[in-house]
Amino acid sequence: MAIVNFNSISGVSTISATTSMTVGTGVTITTNGIVGITSINSGQLGGSRNVIINGSMVVSQRGFTGSSGATGNTDYAIDRFRIEHNQDGAVSAGQTTMNSTFGGNAYADGFQSALHYRVTTADASLAAGQYALIRQFIEGFNLQGFKKGTANAQQYTLSFWVRSSLTGTYIAELEDFDNIRTVSKSYTIDTANTWEKKTLTYPADTTGVFDNDNGGSLSVNWWFAAGSTFTSGTLNTSWATRTGASRADGQVNFLATAGNNFFLTGVQLEVGATATEFERRSFPQELALCQRYYETGRSWAGGRHNDNIAIITAVYKVTKRAAPTHTYTVHVGGSITNHANYTDQTHFYNATGTSSHGEATWTASIEL
């Protein structure tokens, strides 16, 4: 039989040969478990850390791809990620699939989808008020852990994988819509067409609480281009009242060359000053979070044949953020005229004229 003798172990006050070991003050490791620890799942490691939805870019209900993407101002390229612009060129954005050749270090980190943003028509000379960005709005309900506007306000850490054909300085901004305040940080694309991981930490803000409701309280903005209205000041790296000139100072003009490509994935925004490992949700979980804002479906439209009225009732898979707007098509001959309309957060009802039956396809949207 072998015997190991210890004169001392740092941090261990007593050892029982058979049953337990006392670590520090009041904490004992026994054969049945750990006794005396108040929490090993608190603070930044506790609960659901990532307030970004679809940060791994796996959900794309609208079906936009990198080759056939969203183009319009306020279009959603991928679920929860919206493109916005006011410029003379044109862009397209959607989902792209990664592999070991294209995905590089991001693929090796477990990401197989990305948002692809590309310039299809250049705008090399921006007017003062022109801009382009991608953003995600976040509900106030999901932001209370930052304790904004209180004496215990917390820092924000944003991390993401990015690849761009254009090197230089880019701006990522947090925009508080409840209190009209912003803070910006710059990051650098060091090497063209190479996946790079970026981590940005933003200061706490003791001014202005986030509303505890279903409205869009915070937006995370990735800038691509900004005219002098947004760049003529000094970059606002501390929380302050939103001032256009200080929001995107130093931002490269990504729109300057047609064919420029930008890819984004692995997006996480969390409480605290340290970036933790990306919080991976299952696909059904991520899809359900996205369906709170946008859902598509199919329902049978049937009813009163003699009156040529088809009754459509659709029950949403996920309760919506609020009563959504919806569109639908009944796949039968004839035109469709609304005779009745009812919608709430859980379902909608319609009765349509000049169609007696058929399958209905529909969308329900209540995006921020």
QUIVEN-V934981 format. One record per residue. N is the residue number from 1. RES is the residue in three letters. NEAR is the number of other ideal C-beta (glycine too) atoms within 12 Angstrom. Layout:
BEGIN
N/RES/NEAR
N/RES/NEAR
END
This chain:
BEGIN
1/MET/3
2/ALA/4
3/ILE/6
4/VAL/9
5/ASN/9
6/PHE/12
7/ASN/8
8/SER/10
9/ILE/15
10/SER/9
11/GLY/14
12/VAL/19
13/SER/18
14/THR/19
15/ILE/21
16/SER/14
17/ALA/12
18/THR/8
19/THR/15
20/SER/21
21/MET/23
22/THR/21
23/VAL/21
24/GLY/17
25/THR/12
26/GLY/12
27/VAL/21
28/THR/23
29/ILE/22
30/THR/17
31/THR/13
32/ASN/9
33/GLY/13
34/ILE/19
35/VAL/17
36/GLY/18
37/ILE/16
38/THR/12
39/SER/11
40/ILE/12
41/ASN/12
42/SER/14
43/GLY/18
44/GLN/25
45/LEU/17
46/GLY/17
47/GLY/17
48/SER/22
49/ARG/31
50/ASN/37
51/VAL/37
52/ILE/44
53/ILE/39
54/ASN/41
55/GLY/39
56/SER/42
57/MET/44
58/VAL/35
59/VAL/36
60/SER/35
61/GLN/31
62/ARG/29
63/GLY/18
64/PHE/31
65/THR/23
66/GLY/30
67/SER/16
68/SER/19
69/GLY/33
70/ALA/34
71/THR/24
72/GLY/19
73/ASN/22
74/THR/21
75/ASP/26
76/TYR/38
77/ALA/46
78/ILE/43
79/ASP/40
80/ARG/42
81/PHE/50
82/ARG/34
83/ILE/40
84/GLU/32
85/HIS/38
86/ASN/26
87/GLN/32
88/ASP/23
89/GLY/31
90/ALA/23
91/VAL/40
92/SER/33
93/ALA/46
94/GLY/35
95/GLN/36
96/THR/36
97/THR/24
98/MET/32
99/ASN/15
100/SER/15
101/THR/10
102/PHE/25
103/GLY/26
104/GLY/24
105/ASN/21
106/ALA/35
107/TYR/25
108/ALA/18
109/ASP/25
110/GLY/19
111/PHE/36
112/GLN/24
113/SER/36
114/ALA/43
115/LEU/50
116/HIS/40
117/TYR/48
118/ARG/39
119/VAL/35
120/THR/25
121/THR/21
122/ALA/24
123/ASP/29
124/ALA/20
125/SER/16
126/LEU/31
127/ALA/20
128/ALA/17
129/GLY/19
130/GLN/30
131/TYR/39
132/ALA/44
133/LEU/41
134/ILE/45
135/ARG/38
136/GLN/45
137/PHE/35
138/ILE/44
139/GLU/32
140/GLY/29
141/PHE/21
142/ASN/34
143/LEU/39
144/GLN/25
145/GLY/32
146/PHE/37
147/LYS/22
148/LYS/36
149/GLY/26
150/THR/17
151/ALA/12
152/ASN/16
153/ALA/26
154/GLN/30
155/GLN/30
156/TYR/43
157/THR/33
158/LEU/40
159/SER/38
160/PHE/42
161/TRP/39
162/VAL/44
163/ARG/39
164/SER/35
165/SER/25
166/LEU/32
167/THR/21
168/GLY/25
169/THR/27
170/TYR/41
171/ILE/42
172/ALA/43
173/GLU/44
174/LEU/46
175/GLU/39
176/ASP/37
177/PHE/27
178/ASP/27
179/ASN/26
180/ILE/17
181/ARG/33
182/THR/37
183/VAL/39
184/SER/43
185/LYS/38
186/SER/28
187/TYR/32
188/THR/22
189/ILE/33
190/ASP/19
191/THR/17
192/ALA/20
193/ASN/20
194/THR/20
195/TRP/32
196/GLU/29
197/LYS/29
198/LYS/32
199/THR/27
200/LEU/33
201/THR/25
202/TYR/37
203/PRO/25
204/ALA/27
205/ASP/33
206/THR/20
207/THR/22
208/GLY/29
209/VAL/25
210/PHE/36
211/ASP/23
212/ASN/19
213/ASP/19
214/ASN/25
215/GLY/23
216/GLY/30
217/SER/33
218/LEU/42
219/SER/38
220/VAL/46
221/ASN/39
222/TRP/46
223/TRP/44
224/PHE/46
225/ALA/45
226/ALA/43
227/GLY/29
228/SER/22
229/THR/22
230/PHE/37
231/THR/32
232/SER/20
233/GLY/22
234/THR/17
235/LEU/30
236/ASN/31
237/THR/24
238/SER/22
239/TRP/33
240/ALA/27
241/THR/19
242/ARG/27
243/THR/25
244/GLY/25
245/ALA/23
246/SER/29
247/ARG/39
248/ALA/43
249/ASP/29
250/GLY/28
251/GLN/40
252/VAL/32
253/ASN/34
254/PHE/42
255/LEU/38
256/ALA/25
257/THR/23
258/ALA/20
259/GLY/19
260/ASN/35
261/ASN/32
262/PHE/46
263/PHE/42
264/LEU/51
265/THR/43
266/GLY/42
267/VAL/44
268/GLN/40
269/LEU/40
270/GLU/40
271/VAL/35
272/GLY/28
273/ALA/20
274/THR/19
275/ALA/28
276/THR/22
277/GLU/17
278/PHE/27
279/GLU/29
280/ARG/21
281/ARG/23
282/SER/13
283/PHE/19
284/PRO/14
285/GLN/21
286/GLU/29
287/LEU/26
288/ALA/24
289/LEU/36
290/CYS/38
291/GLN/32
292/ARG/34
293/TYR/39
294/TYR/39
295/GLU/39
296/THR/29
297/GLY/28
298/ARG/19
299/SER/32
300/TRP/20
301/ALA/34
302/GLY/21
303/GLY/27
304/ARG/17
305/HIS/16
306/ASN/8
307/ASP/16
308/ASN/25
309/ILE/27
310/ALA/38
311/ILE/31
312/ILE/40
313/THR/25
314/ALA/33
315/VAL/20
316/TYR/31
317/LYS/23
318/VAL/27
319/THR/22
320/LYS/32
321/ARG/34
322/ALA/23
323/ALA/20
324/PRO/31
325/THR/19
326/HIS/33
327/THR/24
328/TYR/33
329/THR/24
330/VAL/36
331/HIS/21
332/VAL/25
333/GLY/13
334/GLY/18
335/SER/14
336/ILE/27
337/THR/17
338/ASN/23
339/HIS/21
340/ALA/18
341/ASN/19
342/TYR/18
343/THR/29
344/ASP/20
345/GLN/22
346/THR/22
347/HIS/25
348/PHE/34
349/TYR/26
350/ASN/32
351/ALA/29
352/THR/34
353/GLY/23
354/THR/21
355/SER/33
356/SER/23
357/HIS/26
358/GLY/27
359/GLU/20
360/ALA/33
361/THR/21
362/TRP/34
363/THR/30
364/ALA/37
365/SER/29
366/ILE/30
367/GLU/32
368/LEU/33
END
